[in-house]
Amino acid sequence: MTILPVTLLVLATGSLGGWLLFRYLMGSRNSPTLVGLHLLLGAGALEVMVVLLRGTPDGRQLPDSGATASGWAAALLAAALLTGLATAVIARPWPRGIAIGVWSHAGVAMLAVGAVLVWAIQG
């Protein structure tokens, strides 16, 4: 049951990200509150994932049927967080780069959600 918090956080973050992407595609401006919540959920998911990879709070190690699944999931979550932050950084000085940043963030995030689901199913 220790994989459940990561899975739920990642699914919540992905769902909110999908809603933000939909609003972006419709030309609506996203609320900074929703963007901040998306950031906090994503950072929280990555943090819980890293804690579980190091060992559970009671000292047990997670049974990992494949170290590659958990490693890929953690790496892709970190990459999604970094591409999202990079998109926010380049938005003001280079407005044309927003689309590139949003699509790269969305692509990496979808891979991360898939990797976490594979890891949760295997574990």
A tleap script that builds the chain and sets N, CA, C and O, in Angstrom:
source leaprc.protein.ff14SB
mol = sequence {
  NMET THR ILE LEU PRO VAL THR LEU LEU VAL
  LEU ALA THR GLY SER LEU GLY GLY TRP LEU
  LEU PHE ARG TYR LEU MET GLY SER ARG ASN
  SER PRO THR LEU VAL GLY LEU HIE LEU LEU
  LEU GLY ALA GLY ALA LEU GLU VAL MET VAL
  VAL LEU LEU ARG GLY THR PRO ASP GLY ARG
  GLN LEU PRO ASP SER GLY ALA THR ALA SER
  GLY TRP ALA ALA ALA LEU LEU ALA ALA ALA
  LEU LEU THR GLY LEU ALA THR ALA VAL ILE
  ALA ARG PRO TRP PRO ARG GLY ILE ALA ILE
  GLY VAL TRP SER HIE ALA GLY VAL ALA MET
  LEU ALA VAL GLY ALA VAL LEU VAL TRP ALA
  ILE GLN CGLY
}
set mol.1.N position { 0.802 -1.201 0.000 }
set mol.1.CA position { 0.000 0.000 0.000 }
set mol.1.C position { 0.843 1.262 0.000 }
set mol.1.O position { 0.288 2.358 -0.077 }
set mol.2.N position { 2.161 1.149 0.083 }
set mol.2.CA position { 2.976 2.358 0.125 }
set mol.2.C position { 3.133 2.994 -1.249 }
set mol.2.O position { 3.527 4.156 -1.342 }
set mol.3.N position { 2.840 2.269 -2.305 }
set mol.3.CA position { 2.929 2.836 -3.650 }
set mol.3.C position { 1.691 3.685 -3.947 }
set mol.3.O position { 1.718 4.536 -4.836 }
set mol.4.N position { 0.629 3.459 -3.218 }
set mol.4.CA position { -0.632 4.161 -3.457 }
set mol.4.C position { -0.526 5.689 -3.347 }
set mol.4.O position { -1.077 6.378 -4.205 }
set mol.5.N position { 0.158 6.259 -2.329 }
set mol.5.CA position { 0.228 7.724 -2.269 }
set mol.5.C position { 0.894 8.345 -3.484 }
set mol.5.O position { 0.433 9.368 -3.990 }
set mol.6.N position { 1.978 7.731 -3.959 }
set mol.6.CA position { 2.655 8.259 -5.147 }
set mol.6.C position { 1.727 8.192 -6.346 }
set mol.6.O position { 1.618 9.150 -7.111 }
set mol.7.N position { 1.063 7.066 -6.506 }
set mol.7.CA position { 0.178 6.882 -7.648 }
set mol.7.C position { -0.966 7.893 -7.622 }
set mol.7.O position { -1.300 8.479 -8.651 }
set mol.8.N position { -1.561 8.098 -6.463 }
set mol.8.CA position { -2.659 9.058 -6.361 }
set mol.8.C position { -2.190 10.495 -6.607 }
set mol.8.O position { -2.878 11.270 -7.271 }
set mol.9.N position { -1.016 10.848 -6.071 }
set mol.9.CA position { -0.481 12.193 -6.309 }
set mol.9.C position { -0.176 12.415 -7.786 }
set mol.9.O position { -0.474 13.477 -8.334 }
set mol.10.N position { 0.412 11.418 -8.424 }
set mol.10.CA position { 0.742 11.552 -9.841 }
set mol.10.C position { -0.528 11.648 -10.687 }
set mol.10.O position { -0.590 12.446 -11.622 }
set mol.11.N position { -1.532 10.846 -10.367 }
set mol.11.CA position { -2.792 10.915 -11.114 }
set mol.11.C position { -3.500 12.248 -10.898 }
set mol.11.O position { -4.074 12.798 -11.838 }
set mol.12.N position { -3.469 12.775 -9.681 }
set mol.12.CA position { -4.074 14.080 -9.415 }
set mol.12.C position { -3.332 15.184 -10.158 }
set mol.12.O position { -3.948 16.083 -10.730 }
set mol.13.N position { -1.999 15.107 -10.143 }
set mol.13.CA position { -1.202 16.099 -10.850 }
set mol.13.C position { -1.445 16.020 -12.353 }
set mol.13.O position { -1.579 17.046 -13.020 }
set mol.14.N position { -1.502 14.804 -12.882 }
set mol.14.CA position { -1.752 14.630 -14.315 }
set mol.14.C position { -3.134 15.097 -14.728 }
set mol.14.O position { -3.302 15.675 -15.801 }
set mol.15.N position { -4.120 14.852 -13.887 }
set mol.15.CA position { -5.480 15.302 -14.192 }
set mol.15.C position { -5.553 16.825 -14.207 }
set mol.15.O position { -6.141 17.416 -15.113 }
set mol.16.N position { -4.958 17.451 -13.206 }
set mol.16.CA position { -4.943 18.913 -13.175 }
set mol.16.C position { -4.134 19.470 -14.345 }
set mol.16.O position { -4.511 20.481 -14.938 }
set mol.17.N position { -3.031 18.817 -14.676 }
set mol.17.CA position { -2.236 19.246 -15.827 }
set mol.17.C position { -3.008 19.114 -17.129 }
set mol.17.O position { -2.899 19.968 -18.009 }
set mol.18.N position { -3.784 18.051 -17.253 }
set mol.18.CA position { -4.629 17.893 -18.443 }
set mol.18.C position { -5.657 19.010 -18.554 }
set mol.18.O position { -5.917 19.519 -19.644 }
set mol.19.N position { -6.245 19.389 -17.412 }
set mol.19.CA position { -7.207 20.495 -17.402 }
set mol.19.C position { -6.520 21.811 -17.786 }
set mol.19.O position { -7.076 22.602 -18.548 }
set mol.20.N position { -5.317 22.042 -17.262 }
set mol.20.CA position { -4.576 23.256 -17.603 }
set mol.20.C position { -4.203 23.267 -19.086 }
set mol.20.O position { -4.261 24.314 -19.731 }
set mol.21.N position { -3.823 22.118 -19.624 }
set mol.21.CA position { -3.506 22.029 -21.045 }
set mol.21.C position { -4.740 22.303 -21.892 }
set mol.21.O position { -4.656 23.011 -22.895 }
set mol.22.N position { -5.874 21.756 -21.504 }
set mol.22.CA position { -7.115 21.998 -22.228 }
set mol.22.C position { -7.436 23.495 -22.254 }
set mol.22.O position { -7.787 24.042 -23.299 }
set mol.23.N position { -7.314 24.143 -21.110 }
set mol.23.CA position { -7.580 25.588 -21.056 }
set mol.23.C position { -6.571 26.364 -21.908 }
set mol.23.O position { -6.936 27.345 -22.555 }
set mol.24.N position { -5.311 25.933 -21.914 }
set mol.24.CA position { -4.286 26.573 -22.743 }
set mol.24.C position { -4.639 26.439 -24.225 }
set mol.24.O position { -4.506 27.396 -24.988 }
set mol.25.N position { -5.085 25.255 -24.624 }
set mol.25.CA position { -5.453 25.029 -26.023 }
set mol.25.C position { -6.690 25.827 -26.427 }
set mol.25.O position { -6.820 26.200 -27.593 }
set mol.26.N position { -7.590 26.093 -25.503 }
set mol.26.CA position { -8.791 26.877 -25.780 }
set mol.26.C position { -8.501 28.376 -25.766 }
set mol.26.O position { -9.381 29.182 -26.068 }
set mol.27.N position { -7.280 28.746 -25.419 }
set mol.27.CA position { -6.895 30.158 -25.415 }
set mol.27.C position { -7.224 30.880 -24.123 }
set mol.27.O position { -7.099 32.103 -24.055 }
set mol.28.N position { -7.641 30.153 -23.097 }
set mol.28.CA position { -7.947 30.773 -21.805 }
set mol.28.C position { -6.674 30.914 -20.989 }
set mol.28.O position { -5.749 30.110 -21.096 }
set mol.29.N position { -6.654 31.940 -20.186 }
set mol.29.CA position { -5.506 32.131 -19.294 }
set mol.29.C position { -5.727 31.295 -18.036 }
set mol.29.O position { -6.808 31.324 -17.448 }
set mol.30.N position { -4.708 30.557 -17.628 }
set mol.30.CA position { -4.820 29.707 -16.447 }
set mol.30.C position { -4.606 30.520 -15.178 }
set mol.30.O position { -3.787 31.439 -15.139 }
set mol.31.N position { -5.347 30.169 -14.158 }
set mol.31.CA position { -5.239 30.825 -12.861 }
set mol.31.C position { -3.893 30.491 -12.223 }
set mol.31.O position { -3.483 29.330 -12.227 }
set mol.32.N position { -3.199 31.491 -11.675 }
set mol.32.CA position { -1.944 31.198 -10.977 }
set mol.32.C position { -2.137 30.243 -9.804 }
set mol.32.O position { -1.215 29.512 -9.442 }
set mol.33.N position { -3.318 30.244 -9.213 }
set mol.33.CA position { -3.592 29.326 -8.114 }
set mol.33.C position { -3.582 27.880 -8.594 }
set mol.33.O position { -3.001 27.014 -7.940 }
set mol.34.N position { -4.222 27.613 -9.734 }
set mol.34.CA position { -4.225 26.255 -10.274 }
set mol.34.C position { -2.831 25.827 -10.722 }
set mol.34.O position { -2.436 24.677 -10.527 }
set mol.35.N position { -2.094 26.748 -11.317 }
set mol.35.CA position { -0.722 26.434 -11.736 }
set mol.35.C position { 0.134 26.123 -10.507 }
set mol.35.O position { 0.926 25.181 -10.522 }
set mol.36.N position { -0.026 26.914 -9.444 }
set mol.36.CA position { 0.711 26.663 -8.204 }
set mol.36.C position { 0.351 25.335 -7.566 }
set mol.36.O position { 1.220 24.620 -7.066 }
set mol.37.N position { -0.951 25.003 -7.585 }
set mol.37.CA position { -1.385 23.713 -7.055 }
set mol.37.C position { -0.796 22.567 -7.869 }
set mol.37.O position { -0.382 21.553 -7.308 }
set mol.38.N position { -0.757 22.725 -9.191 }
set mol.38.CA position { -0.162 21.726 -10.074 }
set mol.38.C position { 1.320 21.540 -9.728 }
set mol.38.O position { 1.811 20.412 -9.672 }
set mol.39.N position { 2.018 22.635 -9.501 }
set mol.39.CA position { 3.430 22.576 -9.132 }
set mol.39.C position { 3.617 21.870 -7.792 }
set mol.39.O position { 4.490 21.013 -7.659 }
set mol.40.N position { 2.804 22.226 -6.804 }
set mol.40.CA position { 2.934 21.607 -5.487 }
set mol.40.C position { 2.614 20.119 -5.510 }
set mol.40.O position { 3.304 19.326 -4.869 }
set mol.41.N position { 1.576 19.736 -6.243 }
set mol.41.CA position { 1.248 18.315 -6.350 }
set mol.41.C position { 2.373 17.542 -7.043 }
set mol.41.O position { 2.726 16.441 -6.620 }
set mol.42.N position { 2.928 18.119 -8.102 }
set mol.42.CA position { 4.021 17.454 -8.810 }
set mol.42.C position { 5.267 17.324 -7.962 }
set mol.42.O position { 5.906 16.271 -7.949 }
set mol.43.N position { 5.623 18.391 -7.247 }
set mol.43.CA position { 6.792 18.330 -6.366 }
set mol.43.C position { 6.558 17.351 -5.223 }
set mol.43.O position { 7.472 16.636 -4.814 }
set mol.44.N position { 5.338 17.320 -4.713 }
set mol.44.CA position { 5.019 16.365 -3.651 }
set mol.44.C position { 5.103 14.926 -4.125 }
set mol.44.O position { 5.585 14.054 -3.402 }
set mol.45.N position { 4.635 14.680 -5.337 }
set mol.45.CA position { 4.720 13.324 -5.895 }
set mol.45.C position { 6.174 12.892 -6.052 }
set mol.45.O position { 6.530 11.760 -5.727 }
set mol.46.N position { 7.004 13.794 -6.548 }
set mol.46.CA position { 8.425 13.464 -6.702 }
set mol.46.C position { 9.075 13.222 -5.341 }
set mol.46.O position { 9.881 12.304 -5.190 }
set mol.47.N position { 8.728 14.036 -4.361 }
set mol.47.CA position { 9.305 13.880 -3.030 }
set mol.47.C position { 8.915 12.539 -2.406 }
set mol.47.O position { 9.768 11.841 -1.858 }
set mol.48.N position { 7.641 12.179 -2.484 }
set mol.48.CA position { 7.195 10.901 -1.930 }
set mol.48.C position { 7.848 9.741 -2.674 }
set mol.48.O position { 8.201 8.731 -2.066 }
set mol.49.N position { 8.007 9.882 -3.976 }
set mol.49.CA position { 8.649 8.836 -4.772 }
set mol.49.C position { 10.096 8.621 -4.322 }
set mol.49.O position { 10.538 7.483 -4.165 }
set mol.50.N position { 10.820 9.704 -4.119 }
set mol.50.CA position { 12.217 9.598 -3.699 }
set mol.50.C position { 12.314 9.019 -2.287 }
set mol.50.O position { 13.192 8.201 -2.012 }
set mol.51.N position { 11.420 9.436 -1.394 }
set mol.51.CA position { 11.420 8.885 -0.036 }
set mol.51.C position { 11.174 7.380 -0.079 }
set mol.51.O position { 11.844 6.622 0.623 }
set mol.52.N position { 10.225 6.946 -0.893 }
set mol.52.CA position { 9.931 5.517 -0.976 }
set mol.52.C position { 11.078 4.734 -1.605 }
set mol.52.O position { 11.303 3.575 -1.255 }
set mol.53.N position { 11.796 5.351 -2.522 }
set mol.53.CA position { 12.940 4.658 -3.117 }
set mol.53.C position { 14.078 4.497 -2.114 }
set mol.53.O position { 14.830 3.525 -2.174 }
set mol.54.N position { 14.203 5.444 -1.198 }
set mol.54.CA position { 15.252 5.354 -0.176 }
set mol.54.C position { 14.878 4.378 0.929 }
set mol.54.O position { 15.759 3.812 1.577 }
set mol.55.N position { 13.603 4.178 1.148 }
set mol.55.CA position { 13.125 3.283 2.201 }
set mol.55.C position { 11.893 3.875 2.842 }
set mol.55.O position { 11.761 5.095 2.937 }
set mol.56.N position { 10.990 3.018 3.283 }
set mol.56.CA position { 9.757 3.497 3.892 }
set mol.56.C position { 10.046 4.074 5.277 }
set mol.56.O position { 11.100 3.796 5.849 }
set mol.57.N position { 9.131 4.870 5.821 }
set mol.57.CA position { 9.393 5.493 7.132 }
set mol.57.C position { 9.651 4.513 8.269 }
set mol.57.O position { 10.340 4.857 9.229 }
set mol.58.N position { 9.115 3.305 8.179 }
set mol.58.CA position { 9.381 2.339 9.247 }
set mol.58.C position { 10.656 1.540 9.012 }
set mol.58.O position { 10.943 0.605 9.760 }
set mol.59.N position { 11.421 1.889 7.990 }
set mol.59.CA position { 12.722 1.267 7.776 }
set mol.59.C position { 12.755 0.166 6.747 }
set mol.59.O position { 13.837 -0.302 6.391 }
set mol.60.N position { 11.597 -0.273 6.249 }
set mol.60.CA position { 11.583 -1.333 5.238 }
set mol.60.C position { 11.943 -0.750 3.879 }
set mol.60.O position { 11.757 0.438 3.618 }
set mol.61.N position { 12.451 -1.603 3.042 }
set mol.61.CA position { 12.665 -1.237 1.640 }
set mol.61.C position { 11.448 -1.671 0.855 }
set mol.61.O position { 10.844 -2.702 1.152 }
set mol.62.N position { 11.088 -0.894 -0.140 }
set mol.62.CA position { 9.974 -1.273 -1.002 }
set mol.62.C position { 10.346 -2.488 -1.826 }
set mol.62.O position { 11.458 -2.560 -2.349 }
set mol.63.N position { 9.449 -3.432 -1.950 }
set mol.63.CA position { 9.727 -4.527 -2.881 }
set mol.63.C position { 9.654 -3.980 -4.297 }
set mol.63.O position { 8.604 -3.515 -4.740 }
set mol.64.N position { 10.758 -4.038 -4.991 }
set mol.64.CA position { 10.806 -3.487 -6.346 }
set mol.64.C position { 11.103 -4.623 -7.300 }
set mol.64.O position { 12.209 -5.162 -7.328 }
set mol.65.N position { 10.109 -4.975 -8.073 }
set mol.65.CA position { 10.276 -6.087 -8.994 }
set mol.65.C position { 11.241 -5.745 -10.119 }
set mol.65.O position { 11.839 -6.635 -10.723 }
set mol.66.N position { 11.388 -4.492 -10.393 }
set mol.66.CA position { 12.325 -4.069 -11.418 }
set mol.66.C position { 12.858 -2.700 -11.071 }
set mol.66.O position { 12.108 -1.724 -11.073 }
set mol.67.N position { 14.144 -2.611 -10.771 }
set mol.67.CA position { 14.722 -1.324 -10.393 }
set mol.67.C position { 14.607 -0.324 -11.537 }
set mol.67.O position { 14.608 0.887 -11.314 }
set mol.68.N position { 14.509 -0.832 -12.753 }
set mol.68.CA position { 14.403 0.086 -13.878 }
set mol.68.C position { 13.060 0.808 -13.884 }
set mol.68.O position { 13.001 1.976 -14.270 }
set mol.69.N position { 11.991 0.153 -13.471 }
set mol.69.CA position { 10.676 0.807 -13.470 }
set mol.69.C position { 10.651 1.963 -12.486 }
set mol.69.O position { 10.194 3.054 -12.828 }
set mol.70.N position { 11.134 1.743 -11.272 }
set mol.70.CA position { 11.126 2.827 -10.290 }
set mol.70.C position { 12.128 3.914 -10.661 }
set mol.70.O position { 11.866 5.098 -10.449 }
set mol.71.N position { 13.254 3.525 -11.205 }
set mol.71.CA position { 14.245 4.517 -11.631 }
set mol.71.C position { 13.738 5.396 -12.751 }
set mol.71.O position { 13.906 6.615 -12.726 }
set mol.72.N position { 13.113 4.765 -13.742 }
set mol.72.CA position { 12.537 5.542 -14.847 }
set mol.72.C position { 11.420 6.451 -14.363 }
set mol.72.O position { 11.312 7.596 -14.800 }
set mol.73.N position { 10.600 5.950 -13.473 }
set mol.73.CA position { 9.498 6.758 -12.959 }
set mol.73.C position { 10.029 7.988 -12.233 }
set mol.73.O position { 9.538 9.094 -12.458 }
set mol.74.N position { 11.015 7.814 -11.372 }
set mol.74.CA position { 11.588 8.944 -10.639 }
set mol.74.C position { 12.281 9.920 -11.580 }
set mol.74.O position { 12.132 11.133 -11.435 }
set mol.75.N position { 13.034 9.402 -12.541 }
set mol.75.CA position { 13.742 10.278 -13.479 }
set mol.75.C position { 12.770 11.069 -14.348 }
set mol.75.O position { 12.984 12.254 -14.601 }
set mol.76.N position { 11.711 10.422 -14.800 }
set mol.76.CA position { 10.740 11.127 -15.632 }
set mol.76.C position { 9.936 12.143 -14.825 }
set mol.76.O position { 9.590 13.203 -15.345 }
set mol.77.N position { 9.633 11.838 -13.562 }
set mol.77.CA position { 8.973 12.836 -12.716 }
set mol.77.C position { 9.866 14.056 -12.522 }
set mol.77.O position { 9.390 15.190 -12.581 }
set mol.78.N position { 11.153 13.832 -12.294 }
set mol.78.CA position { 12.085 14.952 -12.141 }
set mol.78.C position { 12.193 15.751 -13.439 }
set mol.78.O position { 12.235 16.981 -13.413 }
set mol.79.N position { 12.239 15.051 -14.573 }
set mol.79.CA position { 12.319 15.743 -15.859 }
set mol.79.C position { 11.055 16.557 -16.134 }
set mol.79.O position { 11.131 17.659 -16.678 }
set mol.80.N position { 9.891 16.016 -15.760 }
set mol.80.CA position { 8.643 16.754 -15.945 }
set mol.80.C position { 8.638 18.012 -15.084 }
set mol.80.O position { 8.214 19.075 -15.535 }
set mol.81.N position { 9.108 17.892 -13.850 }
set mol.81.CA position { 9.170 19.056 -12.970 }
set mol.81.C position { 10.128 20.109 -13.537 }
set mol.81.O position { 9.820 21.301 -13.528 }
set mol.82.N position { 11.272 19.672 -14.022 }
set mol.82.CA position { 12.247 20.617 -14.568 }
set mol.82.C position { 11.762 21.283 -15.855 }
set mol.82.O position { 11.981 22.479 -16.046 }
set mol.83.N position { 11.110 20.532 -16.737 }
set mol.83.CA position { 10.615 21.157 -17.968 }
set mol.83.C position { 9.473 22.123 -17.667 }
set mol.83.O position { 9.332 23.142 -18.342 }
set mol.84.N position { 8.659 21.812 -16.664 }
set mol.84.CA position { 7.602 22.744 -16.270 }
set mol.84.C position { 8.172 24.036 -15.707 }
set mol.84.O position { 7.695 25.124 -16.030 }
set mol.85.N position { 9.190 23.917 -14.868 }
set mol.85.CA position { 9.830 25.112 -14.318 }
set mol.85.C position { 10.557 25.901 -15.396 }
set mol.85.O position { 10.539 27.132 -15.385 }
set mol.86.N position { 11.197 25.201 -16.325 }
set mol.86.CA position { 11.891 25.897 -17.419 }
set mol.86.C position { 10.901 26.650 -18.298 }
set mol.86.O position { 11.212 27.738 -18.782 }
set mol.87.N position { 9.727 26.094 -18.508 }
set mol.87.CA position { 8.700 26.772 -19.295 }
set mol.87.C position { 8.290 28.075 -18.620 }
set mol.87.O position { 8.118 29.095 -19.286 }
set mol.88.N position { 8.134 28.041 -17.310 }
set mol.88.CA position { 7.765 29.254 -16.584 }
set mol.88.C position { 8.880 30.295 -16.637 }
set mol.88.O position { 8.605 31.494 -16.685 }
set mol.89.N position { 10.128 29.850 -16.630 }
set mol.89.CA position { 11.256 30.776 -16.658 }
set mol.89.C position { 11.388 31.456 -18.020 }
set mol.89.O position { 11.687 32.647 -18.093 }
set mol.90.N position { 11.163 30.693 -19.109 }
set mol.90.CA position { 11.341 31.280 -20.443 }
set mol.90.C position { 10.111 32.026 -20.940 }
set mol.90.O position { 10.163 32.676 -21.985 }
set mol.91.N position { 9.000 31.942 -20.203 }
set mol.91.CA position { 7.744 32.518 -20.692 }
set mol.91.C position { 7.833 34.026 -20.893 }
set mol.91.O position { 7.346 34.536 -21.902 }
set mol.92.N position { 8.436 34.745 -19.968 }
set mol.92.CA position { 8.465 36.196 -20.069 }
set mol.92.C position { 9.465 36.701 -21.120 }
set mol.92.O position { 9.091 37.515 -21.965 }
set mol.93.N position { 10.722 36.244 -21.092 }
set mol.93.CA position { 11.656 36.790 -22.080 }
set mol.93.C position { 11.466 36.252 -23.498 }
set mol.93.O position { 11.859 36.915 -24.458 }
set mol.94.N position { 10.877 35.073 -23.650 }
set mol.94.CA position { 10.741 34.472 -24.979 }
set mol.94.C position { 9.342 33.887 -25.131 }
set mol.94.O position { 9.160 32.679 -24.981 }
set mol.95.N position { 8.347 34.729 -25.429 }
set mol.95.CA position { 6.956 34.251 -25.492 }
set mol.95.C position { 6.726 33.162 -26.527 }
set mol.95.O position { 5.837 32.331 -26.339 }
set mol.96.N position { 7.485 33.133 -27.605 }
set mol.96.CA position { 7.308 32.084 -28.618 }
set mol.96.C position { 7.723 30.714 -28.097 }
set mol.96.O position { 7.276 29.690 -28.614 }
set mol.97.N position { 8.563 30.691 -27.092 }
set mol.97.CA position { 9.039 29.430 -26.544 }
set mol.97.C position { 8.054 28.754 -25.615 }
set mol.97.O position { 8.279 27.621 -25.189 }
set mol.98.N position { 6.966 29.432 -25.296 }
set mol.98.CA position { 5.996 28.850 -24.372 }
set mol.98.C position { 5.411 27.563 -24.955 }
set mol.98.O position { 5.294 26.562 -24.249 }
set mol.99.N position { 5.048 27.583 -26.221 }
set mol.99.CA position { 4.448 26.396 -26.839 }
set mol.99.C position { 5.419 25.214 -26.807 }
set mol.99.O position { 5.020 24.088 -26.509 }
set mol.100.N position { 6.667 25.465 -27.107 }
set mol.100.CA position { 7.676 24.397 -27.070 }
set mol.100.C position { 7.793 23.851 -25.653 }
set mol.100.O position { 7.841 22.638 -25.450 }
set mol.101.N position { 7.838 24.745 -24.682 }
set mol.101.CA position { 7.953 24.321 -23.289 }
set mol.101.C position { 6.744 23.544 -22.811 }
set mol.101.O position { 6.879 22.523 -22.137 }
set mol.102.N position { 5.553 24.034 -23.164 }
set mol.102.CA position { 4.324 23.355 -22.725 }
set mol.102.C position { 4.250 21.956 -23.318 }
set mol.102.O position { 3.929 21.001 -22.611 }
set mol.103.N position { 4.542 21.825 -24.606 }
set mol.103.CA position { 4.446 20.507 -25.245 }
set mol.103.C position { 5.524 19.555 -24.763 }
set mol.103.O position { 5.272 18.359 -24.614 }
set mol.104.N position { 6.732 20.070 -24.517 }
set mol.104.CA position { 7.779 19.178 -23.987 }
set mol.104.C position { 7.426 18.750 -22.563 }
set mol.104.O position { 7.627 17.592 -22.196 }
set mol.105.N position { 6.900 19.678 -21.758 }
set mol.105.CA position { 6.478 19.331 -20.394 }
set mol.105.C position { 5.355 18.304 -20.421 }
set mol.105.O position { 5.378 17.333 -19.665 }
set mol.106.N position { 4.376 18.517 -21.289 }
set mol.106.CA position { 3.240 17.584 -21.369 }
set mol.106.C position { 3.699 16.193 -21.814 }
set mol.106.O position { 3.239 15.186 -21.276 }
set mol.107.N position { 4.598 16.136 -22.789 }
set mol.107.CA position { 5.087 14.840 -23.261 }
set mol.107.C position { 5.853 14.081 -22.201 }
set mol.107.O position { 5.622 12.890 -21.990 }
set mol.108.N position { 6.767 14.767 -21.531 }
set mol.108.CA position { 7.547 14.110 -20.474 }
set mol.108.C position { 6.636 13.716 -19.317 }
set mol.108.O position { 6.813 12.655 -18.719 }
set mol.109.N position { 5.661 14.568 -19.000 }
set mol.109.CA position { 4.750 14.259 -17.891 }
set mol.109.C position { 3.888 13.042 -18.203 }
set mol.109.O position { 3.625 12.226 -17.319 }
set mol.110.N position { 3.447 12.911 -19.451 }
set mol.110.CA position { 2.656 11.729 -19.813 }
set mol.110.C position { 3.497 10.463 -19.699 }
set mol.110.O position { 3.005 9.427 -19.253 }
set mol.111.N position { 4.749 10.541 -20.097 }
set mol.111.CA position { 5.648 9.401 -19.927 }
set mol.111.C position { 5.850 9.081 -18.445 }
set mol.111.O position { 5.908 7.914 -18.057 }
set mol.112.N position { 5.957 10.123 -17.623 }
set mol.112.CA position { 6.149 9.923 -16.188 }
set mol.112.C position { 4.931 9.248 -15.565 }
set mol.112.O position { 5.076 8.334 -14.753 }
set mol.113.N position { 3.740 9.690 -15.939 }
set mol.113.CA position { 2.522 9.061 -15.409 }
set mol.113.C position { 2.486 7.588 -15.814 }
set mol.113.O position { 2.165 6.725 -14.996 }
set mol.114.N position { 2.811 7.305 -17.060 }
set mol.114.CA position { 2.843 5.922 -17.523 }
set mol.114.C position { 3.862 5.090 -16.771 }
set mol.114.O position { 3.583 3.947 -16.408 }
set mol.115.N position { 5.047 5.651 -16.532 }
set mol.115.CA position { 6.091 4.922 -15.812 }
set mol.115.C position { 5.685 4.652 -14.364 }
set mol.115.O position { 5.960 3.575 -13.835 }
set mol.116.N position { 5.036 5.616 -13.725 }
set mol.116.CA position { 4.579 5.405 -12.350 }
set mol.116.C position { 3.495 4.324 -12.316 }
set mol.116.O position { 3.482 3.491 -11.409 }
set mol.117.N position { 2.601 4.333 -13.284 }
set mol.117.CA position { 1.568 3.307 -13.324 }
set mol.117.C position { 2.162 1.920 -13.565 }
set mol.117.O position { 1.716 0.944 -12.962 }
set mol.118.N position { 3.160 1.825 -14.436 }
set mol.118.CA position { 3.837 0.540 -14.666 }
set mol.118.C position { 4.508 0.087 -13.378 }
set mol.118.O position { 4.421 -1.084 -13.010 }
set mol.119.N position { 5.178 1.013 -12.689 }
set mol.119.CA position { 5.849 0.682 -11.434 }
set mol.119.C position { 4.827 0.240 -10.384 }
set mol.119.O position { 5.073 -0.712 -9.643 }
set mol.120.N position { 3.685 0.924 -10.318 }
set mol.120.CA position { 2.666 0.566 -9.323 }
set mol.120.C position { 2.057 -0.797 -9.619 }
set mol.120.O position { 1.768 -1.562 -8.698 }
set mol.121.N position { 1.862 -1.105 -10.890 }
set mol.121.CA position { 1.290 -2.393 -11.260 }
set mol.121.C position { 2.283 -3.528 -10.980 }
set mol.121.O position { 1.899 -4.596 -10.502 }
set mol.122.N position { 3.558 -3.283 -11.284 }
set mol.122.CA position { 4.583 -4.308 -11.033 }
set mol.122.C position { 4.827 -4.529 -9.551 }
set mol.122.O position { 5.096 -5.649 -9.117 }
set mol.123.N position { 4.730 -3.445 -8.771 }
set mol.123.CA position { 5.057 -3.531 -7.340 }
set mol.123.C position { 3.897 -4.021 -6.605 }
set mol.123.O position { 3.957 -4.168 -5.384 }
savepdb mol mol.pdb
quit
